[in-house]
Each structure stands twice: as structure tokens, then as C-alpha cells.
Amino acid sequence: MEGTIIMTYQALMFDIDGTLTNSQPAYTTVMREVLATYGKPFSDAQAQETFPMAAEQAMAELGIAASEFDHFQAQYEDVMASHYDEIDLYPGITTLFERLPADLRLGIVTSQRRNELESGMRNYPFMMRMTVTISADDTERRKPDPQPLLTALGMVNVAPKNALFIGDSLSDEQTAHAANVDFGLASWGMDPNAEHVHVAHRFEQPLDILELFK
């Protein structure tokens, strides 16, 4: 883990894709099908590049007009609904939530829309431990703007300095930095080409997070 300051956090906030779930294979399949309706191919290289991005960023990178956002997202969610069984939790995620301190406030801050969040995550028992979940539908601005993360922390009454945001992407890091929240890098899902700068803790596997609370 990086960082020299060891403290006890009052809240941990988590990204979903690439952090809790290994959803890139399903993402690639679904995006390929949706983009075909726009007459656009979708290569493995494009999947690797756009997977860590927020939806708006990915659409811009792929040449889809911003005005298509609602239609594109609706298509994506409709196709993804038949692929949820292809998405797996990363090894150790379930055990992590079983072992985290009971008084720790936990939450999710994701670029997924509410329908996708609830459909994809509802069968995981650890979701009962989440005090707050913030989707792309719940705030005016989305990651990497700090608003979603700050909204989540406000709802659990924890100051930014007492929280840690755990994610895998540059967007997650930028969100944490803009919110003055420590960032924990989920190395198991990170973009191998990303250059992360503002990292308080680098976790090689999910259970490494427990070291913060010993």
C-alpha cells in the first residue's frame, strides 16, 4: 500500500465496475451489440480503452453524439439485462464485506444508472451493508466531478478527510482528489495503461483493505 499516513476511516465508498465486479467481458459483448445498431464496430482495444470511462466519455470517444445519451443508455441497459449472469465478483469481495468493522459506513458511488445498479447488484448479500448508493441518476453531475462522492458522504454524515474512496480508474482517482477524499486504488481491476498520481493506498487484492483496520 502507498501512503505514510495510517488512520481509521469512518466511511469506505466503492466504485462497482472493475472494483467490485469483473464486468469487462460482459461490457465488451453488450457494447459490441449496441454499437452495431449505430453501424460501428467495437474492437477489443476499444473495449479496454473505454471500459474505465464514464458513459459520456466513452460515447464521445466512440463518436456517438451526446444527444443520443438517453437512447444509448436505454439500449445498453436493455441488452445488459440478459448478461448479468456473466458478471462475477472479484475473488475476496464477499469475504471483505463480511470482515469489515460493523460500525464502518459503507457505500457505492458509480457511473451506472439506478436501474443498472439495482438490477446488477441486488443478489449480493453484502448490499445490505451499504448505507448509501449513489448512481448516475442521483446527482446533477457525474464522476469525475466530486458531487456524487460528496453527496454520498453527506448522506452518511462523514467528513471527506475521514473517508476513503476505492476504485480502479483515473475517473475514480480524479473524483476522490476533487472531493479531498483519500483514494484507494483497486489494482486488480485497474487500467494497465493509466498513470495514477493521487493514490493514498494501493491494494493488490480486496482483502488488503482489511489491513487499514487492524
N, C-alpha and C positions, 0 to 999 in steps of 0.2 A: 504494500500500500504506500502511496505517496503522501507527503504532508508530515509536518512535525508536530502539529497540534492535535493532541488526543483529548476528546471531550465526549460527554454523554449527550447525544442528541435527544430532543423531546419528540421529534417527528421525522419519519422517513417517507418521502414521496417517490413513487416509481413510475417510470415510463412502462409501456407494455411491449410493443414490437421490438424485438432484439434485446429486450431486458428480461421480461418475464416469459415471453413466448418466442419460440423459434418459428416465426411466421413467414420468413422469406420465401421458402419453396411455394407455399400457397399464394403469396403475394405475386410471385412471378407468373404462376398459372392464371390467376384471375386477371392481372393486368394485361396479359397477352390476349385473353379473350375479349376484354373490354376495348382495348386499343384496336383490335381487328374491326370493330364496328366503325372506327374512325379511319379505316384504311391504313393503319400504321402498324409496322412490325414492332416487336419488342424483344431485344436480344438479352442474353444473359448478362452482358456487360452493362446494359441499361438498367437491368434489374438491380445489379449490385450498386450502381451509382444512385438510383432514385429511391431505393428502399429506406435509407435513413432520413429521407426528406419529408417535410410536411406535405400534405396533398397538393397545396397550391404551388409549392416549389417544384414538385415532381411534374405537375401538369405543364408548368412553364418550360421546364427542361425538355419535355416531350412534344412541345409545340401545340398543346391544347389550350384554346382561349380561356381566359379567366371567366368569361361569361358562361362557359359550359360547366362551371364547378358543380352546381346542384345536380345537373343531369348526369355528369360523370360519376359523382359520388353515389348517386342512387343506383346507377348501373353496377358500380363496384360492389356495393353492399349486397345487391341482389345476387350477383354471381358468387360472392364470398360466402353467402349463406349455405351453399352446398359444399363448401370446402373447409368448414370449421374442424371437421374430424381429422384433417390433415395437419393441424397445428398442434404442436406439442410444447409443454412447459420445458424449459431448460432443466437439466438434472440438478437437483438440490433446491429448487424453488419452493416446493411444498414443505420440505424439512425446514428451510429457512423461516418460513412464517410460523411453523409450529414452535420454533425455539426463540424467536424474538421476544423481548420483555413484554409482559402483558399490558403494562401501562404506557407503552410506546404508541403514539398516534401514527397510524399508517394511512396512506392514501395513494391514489393514482392520478397522474396528470398526463393526458395523452392527446395526440392529434386525431385520434379516432373520433368519429361522431358517436353520439349517445347510443344509437341503435346498434352499431357495430360493437361498441364496448360491452353492452349488456348481453348481446347475443353470443359473443365470443368468450366471455369470461364467467358467465352465470353458473357454470357447472363446477367451478373450482371452490372447494370449501373455504380456502383462505380469504375469499372475497368477503366473508362475514366479518373479517377483522378490519376491513377498510372503513375508516371513519369518514372519508370523503373521496369522491371520484369526480374528477373534472374532465369532461370531454370537449371536443371542438365546438360543441353546441352551447356550452355553458358560459362562455365569455365572449366579449366582442372581438378580442384579438386572440391569436393562437401563438403557440411556440414558433419561433424563439422569443417572442415578446414575453416579458415576465408576468403579464397579467394572469394567465392560468395558474401558475405556481403560487403567486402571491394570493390569489383568490382562495386556493386550497388551504394555504397556511392561515389565512384569516378565519376560515371556517372552523379550524381546529384550535384557534387561539394560540398559535406558536409563532414567535418572532423569527424572521429569516435567519438570524445568527444562530438559532437553536435547532435548525433543520438541515437535512441532507437530502438532495435530490439525486436519485440513482437512475442513470440512463446510459445509452450506448452511442449516441450520435452527437455530432457537432451542434445540432439544433438543441439538444438537451443541455449540453455544456453552456451554450450561449444563453439559454433560458435561466439556468442557475446563476450564471455570472451577472446577468442583468438584474436579477432579483436579490443579489447579495446573499445567496444561499450557497453553501458548500456543495461541490459536485463530486459524486462518486461514479467512476467510470466502470460500467459493466463490460469488462474486457472480453467476456465470452461471446458477446454479440456485436462488438464494435466494428465499424467500417475500417478495414485494414489500411486504407489509404488516407484516413483522417489524421490531422495533426492537432492533437488536443493540447491545450495550453493551461487552462484553468481547472486543474484536477486536484482536489483535496485528498482523495483516496482512489486507488486503482485496485479493483477487485478482480482476481483471476477466476474465481468461481463464486457462486452465490453464497455459500456458507462462510466465505471470508468476511462477509458483512457482520457476522456474529462477533468477530474479534473486537469490534468497537464497543461491545457491551460487557466485556469481561472485567 
